[in-house]
Amino acid sequence: MMSKMFSPDRSSRPDFQCHALEPRYLLAWSAYAQLVNQDEAASTYSSITGKGVTVAVIDTGIDYTQASLGGGFGSQYKVIAGYDFYANDSDPMDESGHGTSVAGVIAAKKYTVNGVTYQGVAPDAKLVALRVGTESNISDNNIEKALQWVIKNYKKYAISVVNLSLGSGAYTDAQTDSQLSDEFATLKKDGVFVVAASGNSNDQISGPISRDGIAYPAADPSVFAVGAVDSNDVITSWSQRGDELDLLAPGVDIVMPKMGGGYVTEDGTSFASPYVAGTAALIKSADSSAKPGDIGSILMTSGKNNRDGSGETGNTTTLQFSRLDIASALSLVSRRKGVTSTLKLNGGTLDTALDNQGVLHAVYYDTRNHDLVYATRDVDGLWSKVKVIDSSADVGSQLSIAVDNTGKVAIGYYDKTNSAVKFAITTNGTNWNKRTVDSSKQVGTSPSVAFDIDGNVYLAYYRRTSGDVILAAMNRDSGAWTRTTVDGTDGTDVGADLSLDVGEAAVSTGFFTQYDTTVAIAYSDSTNGDLKYARLDLDDSTATWFIATVDNTSGVANIDLNLHAGTQVNGLQAQIAYQDVSAHSVKYAYRNGDWFTETAASGGNLGQQVQLSFDADNNPMVTYFNNSRKATYTATRSSSGTWSSTLDGASFSVVSVAQNERSGESVLSYLNRAKTDVFSDELL
């Protein structure tokens, strides 16, 4: 019987039984440690051990007399401090065993069981034990007191990470709690990374997963959520998951220190979470400036992707998740470290994407060397060193970037030398795979790239030779590309300027959340001067492209499409910002049965760059360059339908707005007037 997570709502849970230890693999490290490259990390990054970092374990306490956990309690030991909020005293001794095992996964010294070597992920990290109850009796009040204790004492004890292997419920969206969310938000603001188990509710009582959704507090927007895989990288049938899950880690047959001495083998997301907490301690040890968003982004981007359904049995979500890779994470730390407050842009083309942890990814064209260049901006606003992605030809003068739900980045770009469209994607944040998608005559300008919720790639572009809009799609599992001509076969010249988006309408069935996926393209009709729109429902095998004229005008450019649920539309609908070339104005169009167009800004030479995003109330915001005033402005539509513009800053024409649909965060990036530096700020 697998161990149960305990519940903050004080609901009773049956006690777990420990599996008997059995000889399994005569290897230096366990199979699950090798899966996440813990052995490689310990060898390659032997100096990164968690030293100088403290992890707070909010659990059933810690048996600090266990030799592998330091053998004592106090500043001279591994468990340096703590408190018992259940018994209301200063001795956080474990009386249930769960917290001791969790602590062992995080920071136990090396130990050997049946010829196999084990150790905590961060063996030199310190621990703080905060006992909040027994395995079947934990209250929200005690959890809150423990969180408040960390807020009060994190500086004193150098606490950088908190682990909560507890939770209840199943939430398909981010969940806030009136009692605990303010503490979680405060900890994140203070730079403390909080990680929690996603839950084990899909257990043998109900059989293979019968509904999606993760437990709280893992579902809190300030908490990093972790599910479980076995040593074969198969997601367990009982591990709770959904699109709010951040990472997978080992959670089956985990051999850990046992309360009272010896070792125990257990299952559960309770033991996957501390695997991530330990890795977070390593990242913090390697880069003390890393904030929670930086840590979460590194963990996700560096992880190996795992499709739910590729090896799993029974019902699955079909979603793609990132699975922990410790060595890969440590390799990425130095590349992500922020070094400068502005991005030195030796070029005139820039695009950005924001991941759900708050890290900004940017790609630009180096006009001096004709290369495609990439950098990241951490949550403190510092840019990393730049990396050349492609220098094989004159590449990147036109480009597009996107980031998927697992933190992986893709770039679609134009190869001017070969008149081709190319594509680059990273599997771990360090290595990039590049390929030519299409080189049929004059092809590949105005590329626009996006992911669907399953991680598949869509790349739209213009085929100048025949004046067509082309869509290329890559199946993420097979890597195979298919190409379709969307519009232009009637002889019209369409697509010289285009924008692609992929929309996901979440539909609850009472069990799984299903996603109806739509791919859409807004594009220019150079023959007639129109703004056009094409849409395809990917989940309807009988569907064909729906094509419509949005605006009959004398020419459009700088188009930005967003499939978004807004204040003036029903459900997930197309909304488009663009430049009216003849009027030099900025316009906005939305579809709600019919198409409606509005002028967002006018008066002057406007719209050489146009970007569409949304505020917290889903009101559209159109950011644009005013060439007359050499400045960037953002126009916001009020609930009454009026538009008003505010100055963002003096700039040159390069403007990019990145918005993450999951977090709702938006970041504006623009080039200064001197054409030397890119400034990035949160778009309010």
JOQUIHU-V226933 format. One record per residue. N is the residue number from 1. RES is the residue in one letter. PHI is phi in whole degrees, -180 to 180 (* if undefined). PSI is psi as a letter, one per 20 degrees, with the letter a starting at -180 (NA if undefined). NEAR is the number of other ideal C-beta (glycine too) atoms within 10 Angstrom. Layout:
n,res,phi,psi,near
N,RES,PHI,PSI,NEAR
N,RES,PHI,PSI,NEAR
//
This chain:
n,res,phi,psi,near
1,M,*,p,12
2,M,-80,q,19
3,S,-68,q,27
4,K,-101,q,22
5,M,-76,q,28
6,F,-90,q,26
7,S,-112,p,23
8,P,-64,i,26
9,D,-88,j,12
10,R,67,j,15
11,S,-68,q,11
12,S,-77,p,10
13,R,-127,q,16
14,P,-67,q,10
15,D,-67,q,13
16,F,-89,q,19
17,Q,-110,q,10
18,C,-87,p,15
19,H,-69,q,15
20,A,-67,q,7
21,L,-70,p,15
22,E,-131,q,8
23,P,-63,p,9
24,R,-124,f,16
25,Y,-127,p,14
26,L,-88,m,8
27,L,-122,r,13
28,A,-65,h,13
29,W,-129,q,19
30,S,-67,r,21
31,A,-63,h,16
32,Y,-73,h,25
33,A,-67,h,26
34,Q,-69,h,15
35,L,-56,g,21
36,V,-97,j,28
37,N,58,k,22
38,Q,-67,h,25
39,D,-65,g,19
40,E,-65,g,18
41,A,-63,g,22
42,A,-65,h,21
43,S,-85,g,12
44,T,-72,h,12
45,Y,-117,l,18
46,S,-64,h,8
47,S,-85,i,7
48,I,-100,n,21
49,T,-125,j,20
50,G,92,j,27
51,K,-61,p,14
52,G,89,i,14
53,V,-116,q,24
54,T,-118,p,25
55,V,-113,p,29
56,A,-90,p,29
57,V,-109,o,31
58,I,-93,o,29
59,D,-163,b,30
60,T,-89,j,32
61,G,99,a,31
62,I,-136,p,31
63,D,-79,n,26
64,Y,-74,i,24
65,T,-79,i,18
66,Q,-59,p,27
67,A,-59,g,12
68,S,-72,i,22
69,L,-108,j,26
70,G,108,h,22
71,G,75,j,13
72,G,-175,a,12
73,F,-134,p,23
74,G,138,r,11
75,S,-62,h,8
76,Q,-89,i,8
77,Y,-113,r,16
78,K,-68,g,25
79,V,-84,n,26
80,I,-87,h,19
81,A,-165,r,22
82,G,162,a,24
83,Y,-160,q,21
84,D,-107,o,21
85,F,-83,i,24
86,Y,-83,g,19
87,A,-93,i,14
88,N,60,l,9
89,D,-144,r,11
90,S,-91,j,10
91,D,-110,o,13
92,P,-88,k,29
93,M,-62,p,21
94,D,-73,p,27
95,E,-120,j,17
96,S,-118,h,21
97,G,106,h,23
98,H,-63,g,27
99,G,-64,h,32
100,T,-63,g,30
101,S,-66,g,33
102,V,-59,g,32
103,A,-61,h,34
104,G,-64,g,30
105,V,-61,h,31
106,I,-73,g,27
107,A,-145,j,31
108,A,-65,q,27
109,K,-68,r,18
110,K,-61,p,11
111,Y,-147,q,18
112,T,-124,p,12
113,V,-130,p,17
114,N,52,l,12
115,G,82,j,11
116,V,-109,p,19
117,T,-90,p,15
118,Y,-134,q,23
119,Q,-162,q,22
120,G,-62,q,30
121,V,-62,h,29
122,A,-121,m,30
123,P,-65,i,20
124,D,-103,j,17
125,A,-73,q,27
126,K,-91,r,24
127,L,-127,q,34
128,V,-120,p,26
129,A,-100,o,28
130,L,-121,o,28
131,R,-82,p,28
132,V,-117,j,29
133,G,157,a,26
134,T,-101,r,16
135,E,-65,h,24
136,S,-113,j,16
137,N,-148,n,17
138,I,-133,p,28
139,S,-106,q,16
140,D,-61,h,17
141,N,-60,g,13
142,N,-70,h,21
143,I,-62,g,23
144,E,-62,g,18
145,K,-61,h,18
146,A,-66,g,26
147,L,-64,g,26
148,Q,-65,h,14
149,W,-62,g,19
150,V,-65,g,22
151,I,-58,g,16
152,K,-74,h,9
153,N,-117,j,17
154,Y,-64,h,20
155,K,-71,g,10
156,K,-60,g,9
157,Y,-108,j,17
158,A,56,l,16
159,I,-78,o,26
160,S,-114,i,27
161,V,-138,q,31
162,V,-125,p,26
163,N,-115,p,31
164,L,-126,n,31
165,S,-92,m,29
166,L,-155,r,29
167,G,160,r,31
168,S,-157,r,18
169,G,87,r,19
170,A,-146,o,21
171,Y,-119,p,20
172,T,-90,i,17
173,D,-128,r,13
174,A,-55,p,15
175,Q,-123,p,20
176,T,-110,q,15
177,D,-130,p,18
178,S,-62,h,7
179,Q,-94,h,12
180,L,-110,h,20
181,S,-62,h,18
182,D,-66,h,14
183,E,-67,g,22
184,F,-63,g,22
185,A,-65,h,16
186,T,-65,g,15
187,L,-62,g,23
188,K,-63,g,22
189,K,-62,h,12
190,D,-79,i,15
191,G,91,j,21
192,V,-99,p,22
193,F,-83,p,29
194,V,-111,p,26
195,V,-125,q,32
196,A,-141,q,31
197,A,-73,q,32
198,S,-78,i,30
199,G,114,q,33
200,N,-117,k,24
201,S,-66,h,24
202,N,-85,m,23
203,D,-104,a,21
204,Q,-69,i,10
205,I,-68,g,7
206,S,-105,i,12
207,G,83,a,12
208,P,-57,q,15
209,I,-42,p,26
210,S,-112,i,15
211,R,-157,q,19
212,D,-95,r,26
213,G,119,q,26
214,I,-114,r,31
215,A,-75,r,25
216,Y,-101,p,26
217,P,-92,j,30
218,A,-57,h,31
219,A,-80,i,27
220,D,-67,p,25
221,P,-64,i,17
222,S,-100,j,21
223,V,-119,q,30
224,F,-93,p,26
225,A,-100,p,29
226,V,-128,p,31
227,G,-106,a,30
228,A,-121,q,30
229,V,-124,r,25
230,D,-92,a,18
231,S,-72,i,18
232,N,-96,j,10
233,D,68,k,16
234,V,-101,p,16
235,I,-66,p,27
236,T,-69,q,25
237,S,-65,h,18
238,W,-95,i,25
239,S,-75,p,30
240,Q,-72,p,31
241,R,-156,r,26
242,G,174,a,24
243,D,-74,i,20
244,E,-92,i,24
245,L,-73,p,28
246,D,-95,h,26
247,L,-156,q,26
248,L,-113,q,30
249,A,-153,r,32
250,P,-59,p,25
251,G,-148,j,32
252,V,-127,p,22
253,D,55,l,18
254,I,-83,p,28
255,V,-91,p,25
256,M,-140,r,25
257,P,-60,q,27
258,K,-109,p,18
259,M,-55,p,21
260,G,90,i,12
261,G,117,q,11
262,G,81,a,11
263,Y,-140,q,20
264,V,-139,q,22
265,T,-112,p,18
266,E,-142,r,23
267,D,-117,q,25
268,G,142,q,27
269,T,-65,i,33
270,S,-56,h,34
271,F,-106,i,28
272,A,-77,g,31
273,S,-57,g,32
274,P,-66,h,35
275,Y,-60,h,29
276,V,-76,h,33
277,A,-60,g,32
278,G,-64,g,31
279,T,-66,h,31
280,A,-60,h,33
281,A,-64,h,33
282,L,-65,g,28
283,I,-62,g,29
284,K,-66,h,30
285,S,-67,h,23
286,A,-77,h,20
287,D,-143,n,20
288,S,-66,i,12
289,S,-85,i,12
290,A,-65,p,26
291,K,-97,r,24
292,P,-52,g,26
293,G,-64,h,22
294,D,-64,g,27
295,I,-63,g,29
296,G,-62,g,29
297,S,-65,g,27
298,I,-61,g,30
299,L,-60,g,29
300,M,-74,g,28
301,T,-63,h,28
302,S,-80,i,30
303,G,-73,r,29
304,K,-88,p,18
305,N,-72,q,21
306,N,-135,o,22
307,R,-83,p,18
308,D,-74,o,24
309,G,130,i,17
310,S,-74,h,14
311,G,-135,i,14
312,E,-82,q,20
313,T,-111,r,9
314,G,75,b,11
315,N,-71,q,18
316,T,-141,r,19
317,T,-84,i,25
318,T,70,j,15
319,L,-73,q,22
320,Q,-104,p,23
321,F,-120,r,25
322,S,-97,p,23
323,R,-113,p,21
324,L,-50,p,27
325,D,-136,o,23
326,I,-67,g,29
327,A,-63,g,19
328,S,-64,h,23
329,A,-62,g,28
330,L,-68,h,23
331,S,-66,h,21
332,L,-81,h,23
333,V,-55,g,22
334,S,-66,h,12
335,R,-71,h,15
336,R,-89,i,24
337,K,-59,p,17
338,G,-74,p,22
339,V,-129,i,10
340,T,-146,q,15
341,S,-79,i,13
342,T,-130,q,17
343,L,-92,p,25
344,K,-76,o,13
345,L,-98,o,25
346,N,-93,m,16
347,G,178,a,22
348,G,-130,j,14
349,T,-131,p,19
350,L,-143,q,22
351,D,-142,q,26
352,T,-133,q,24
353,A,-144,q,25
354,L,-115,p,21
355,D,-83,r,26
356,N,-77,j,24
357,Q,-101,i,25
358,G,96,j,21
359,V,-90,p,27
360,L,-94,p,25
361,H,-112,p,26
362,A,-130,q,25
363,V,-131,q,27
364,Y,-148,r,29
365,Y,-99,p,26
366,D,-84,o,18
367,T,-69,h,15
368,R,-73,g,8
369,N,-107,i,13
370,H,62,k,18
371,D,-110,r,21
372,L,-96,p,31
373,V,-127,q,23
374,Y,-133,q,21
375,A,-153,r,24
376,T,-125,q,27
377,R,-119,p,27
378,D,-77,r,23
379,V,-71,i,21
380,D,-85,i,13
381,G,92,j,16
382,L,-103,p,17
383,W,-88,q,21
384,S,-78,r,21
385,K,-64,q,13
386,V,-81,q,20
387,K,-129,p,15
388,V,-79,p,13
389,I,-88,g,21
390,D,-146,p,19
391,S,-129,k,14
392,S,-78,i,14
393,A,-162,a,15
394,D,-82,n,17
395,V,-125,q,25
396,G,100,j,31
397,S,-63,h,17
398,Q,-131,p,21
399,L,-156,r,24
400,S,-154,q,22
401,I,-127,q,22
402,A,-147,q,24
403,V,-128,p,25
404,D,-91,a,26
405,N,-69,i,24
406,T,-100,j,23
407,G,87,j,26
408,K,-84,q,24
409,V,-110,p,23
410,A,-129,q,26
411,I,-133,p,27
412,G,-105,p,30
413,Y,-155,r,30
414,Y,-94,p,27
415,D,-97,o,23
416,K,-69,h,17
417,T,-60,g,11
418,N,-105,j,16
419,S,48,l,17
420,A,-140,r,21
421,V,-104,p,28
422,K,-122,r,27
423,F,-144,p,21
424,A,-131,q,23
425,I,-143,q,22
426,T,-106,p,22
427,T,-96,i,17
428,N,-148,j,20
429,G,85,i,24
430,T,-111,g,14
431,N,-99,q,10
432,W,-121,p,19
433,N,-103,p,11
434,K,-122,q,15
435,R,-157,q,11
436,T,-88,p,13
437,V,-88,h,21
438,D,-155,p,19
439,S,-138,k,14
440,S,-79,n,14
441,K,59,c,11
442,Q,-86,o,13
443,V,-148,q,22
444,G,111,i,27
445,T,-77,r,19
446,S,54,l,23
447,P,-71,q,26
448,S,-145,p,27
449,V,-123,q,27
450,A,-156,q,24
451,F,-109,q,23
452,D,-93,r,21
453,I,-69,i,20
454,D,-90,j,20
455,G,91,j,20
456,N,-72,q,19
457,V,-108,q,23
458,Y,-129,p,25
459,L,-133,o,28
460,A,-100,q,31
461,Y,-162,r,31
462,Y,-104,p,30
463,R,-101,n,22
464,R,-66,h,17
465,T,-56,g,11
466,S,-112,i,16
467,G,69,l,20
468,D,-115,q,19
469,V,-94,p,28
470,I,-116,q,26
471,L,-119,p,22
472,A,-108,p,20
473,A,-127,p,17
474,M,-115,p,22
475,N,-74,p,13
476,R,-67,h,18
477,D,-78,g,14
478,S,-92,h,7
479,G,79,j,11
480,A,-80,q,9
481,W,-106,q,15
482,T,-127,q,9
483,R,-126,q,14
484,T,-135,p,12
485,T,-85,p,13
486,V,-87,g,22
487,D,-156,q,22
488,G,119,i,20
489,T,-71,i,12
490,D,-87,j,8
491,G,100,i,9
492,T,-74,q,16
493,D,-97,o,16
494,V,-128,q,28
495,G,102,j,27
496,A,-61,h,17
497,D,-133,p,22
498,L,-149,r,26
499,S,-144,p,24
500,L,-111,q,25
501,D,-145,q,24
502,V,-120,p,19
503,G,-112,q,24
504,E,-125,o,18
505,A,-94,o,15
506,A,-79,p,13
507,V,-124,o,11
508,S,-83,p,11
509,T,-102,j,9
510,G,93,i,7
511,F,-125,e,11
512,F,-78,q,19
513,T,-90,p,20
514,Q,-100,q,16
515,Y,-119,o,20
516,D,-88,o,14
517,T,-98,p,18
518,T,-124,p,23
519,V,-109,p,23
520,A,-139,q,26
521,I,-137,p,29
522,A,-105,p,28
523,Y,-156,r,30
524,S,-88,q,26
525,D,-109,n,25
526,S,-69,h,17
527,T,-70,g,13
528,N,-110,i,15
529,G,79,j,16
530,D,-91,q,21
531,L,-96,p,26
532,K,-119,r,24
533,Y,-145,p,23
534,A,-129,p,22
535,R,-140,q,20
536,L,-137,p,19
537,D,-84,o,17
538,L,-73,i,16
539,D,-92,j,12
540,D,-110,o,10
541,S,-65,i,6
542,T,-96,i,5
543,A,-72,q,12
544,T,-122,r,8
545,W,-66,p,17
546,F,-91,p,12
547,I,-124,p,16
548,A,-141,q,14
549,T,-90,p,12
550,V,-90,g,24
551,D,-145,p,19
552,N,-86,o,11
553,T,-138,a,18
554,S,-100,j,11
555,G,142,p,17
556,V,-132,q,29
557,A,-158,r,16
558,N,52,l,22
559,I,-84,p,25
560,D,-137,o,23
561,L,-103,q,25
562,N,-142,p,23
563,L,-87,o,21
564,H,-152,q,21
565,A,-83,o,14
566,G,-126,a,19
567,T,-74,h,15
568,Q,-112,j,16
569,V,-129,q,18
570,N,-99,o,10
571,G,72,b,11
572,L,-81,o,15
573,Q,-133,r,19
574,A,-74,p,24
575,Q,-135,p,24
576,I,-133,p,28
577,A,-111,q,29
578,Y,-165,r,31
579,Q,-96,p,24
580,D,-86,o,22
581,V,-63,g,17
582,S,-70,h,11
583,A,-93,i,15
584,H,53,k,17
585,S,-118,r,19
586,V,-110,p,27
587,K,-122,r,25
588,Y,-137,p,22
589,A,-129,q,22
590,Y,-140,q,23
591,R,-111,p,19
592,N,-143,m,14
593,G,85,f,8
594,D,-104,r,7
595,W,-96,q,16
596,F,-129,p,15
597,T,-122,q,17
598,E,-140,q,15
599,T,-90,o,14
600,A,-84,h,29
601,A,-159,q,21
602,S,-151,r,16
603,G,93,n,11
604,G,117,a,13
605,N,-94,n,12
606,L,-113,q,27
607,G,95,j,27
608,Q,-63,h,17
609,Q,-136,p,26
610,V,-137,p,27
611,Q,-137,p,28
612,L,-111,p,24
613,S,-147,a,22
614,F,-140,q,22
615,D,-83,a,16
616,A,-64,h,8
617,D,-99,j,10
618,N,68,j,13
619,N,-77,p,14
620,P,-69,q,25
621,M,-127,p,24
622,V,-114,o,28
623,T,-97,p,27
624,Y,-149,r,29
625,F,-97,p,28
626,N,-99,o,23
627,N,-70,h,16
628,S,-67,h,11
629,R,-104,i,14
630,K,51,l,12
631,A,-153,q,17
632,T,-103,p,26
633,Y,-128,q,22
634,T,-126,p,24
635,A,-99,p,21
636,T,-118,p,20
637,R,-90,p,22
638,S,-80,r,11
639,S,-64,h,9
640,S,-86,i,5
641,G,98,j,10
642,T,-92,q,9
643,W,-112,q,18
644,S,-139,q,11
645,S,-109,q,19
646,T,-128,q,10
647,L,-77,p,11
648,D,-92,g,21
649,G,166,q,13
650,A,-65,p,14
651,S,-159,r,24
652,F,-103,a,22
653,S,-76,i,16
654,V,-78,o,22
655,V,-137,p,24
656,S,-144,p,25
657,V,-117,p,25
658,A,-111,p,25
659,Q,-129,p,21
660,N,-97,p,18
661,E,-67,h,16
662,R,-74,g,15
663,S,-87,h,15
664,G,80,i,15
665,E,-74,q,19
666,S,-130,q,22
667,V,-131,p,23
668,L,-97,p,25
669,S,-123,p,27
670,Y,-149,q,27
671,L,-87,p,26
672,N,-71,r,16
673,R,-64,h,13
674,A,-76,i,8
675,K,63,k,14
676,T,-116,h,13
677,D,-133,q,16
678,V,-99,p,25
679,F,-104,p,18
680,S,-129,p,20
681,D,-144,q,13
682,E,-64,p,10
683,L,-91,o,20
684,L,-95,NA,12
//
